[in-house]
């Protein structure tokens, strides 16, 4: 009788709770690779995002479902496909999704299916600002009103707009960032207003903190005790054993099979499977500012001492 309601060791669906420019694609890909290394029978390579209006590359069966536009219907369809295929789908969700007009139906579907949600965020608001100024479509994080891409001669480079519209909208800010780095461009803040910098940093810190995201899930009844981890712990920590331990704890929260592993065994597998730590993404971004020290000085001048900490 007890096995009828047993939680499957490899969940059909595993959601990563993201917001904006936070290396979410890298985390999705790494999560999939680690699940395979830890013995998951099948982990889908499907690359589409079911709730991204610019990406329609998700399973055709769900497109053919009646009322496929309904977010709750999509989630149920994905769950059926993954369960039938004994597969695990790892995908992204965000706050805006759950605040949509269809949020009630989507939240109901999440609760009914008990989809695990893994939470992460950036630790430093200043580092997040350094990343987000490149996301020129996102007005909340600054966009073109706050910063711009310029080439070595200081001429504006409209790469974001151009790259976002290529490949039928399948490319976005990440591709613009990659292209801009390859082109040798730099990032320049448009404003010299310390109050504006301070307000932006405070907004980022408040909206994207681990605590706020965890509370959001609890308030909406999606996860009573979410296990958060920071972007820096998962992707930037050069200490291999510490990084592997962070991944084990994080994955164990949503994947019963990982939780059942002896911790030392799981961490050994994860450490071996993790890609090597590349030079800090934050440092790379700072290197493309015309004056990294000036950005920190503006933050301090605006009274954002806590946000400046790295």
FENDA-V354694 format. One record per helix or strand of 2 or more residues. SS is the DSSP state (H for helix, E for strand). FROM is the first residue (numbers start at 1). LEN is the number of residues. Records with the same first field share a line. If there is no record, write none. Layout:
SS: FROM-LEN  FROM-LEN
//
This chain:
H: 2-4  24-14  60-4  71-14  95-4  103-11  125-8  139-3  143-3  159-6  167-3  173-10  194-14  210-10  231-6  240-15  256-5  263-11  281-7  292-10  305-4
E: 13-5  88-6  116-6  147-4  186-4  228-3
//
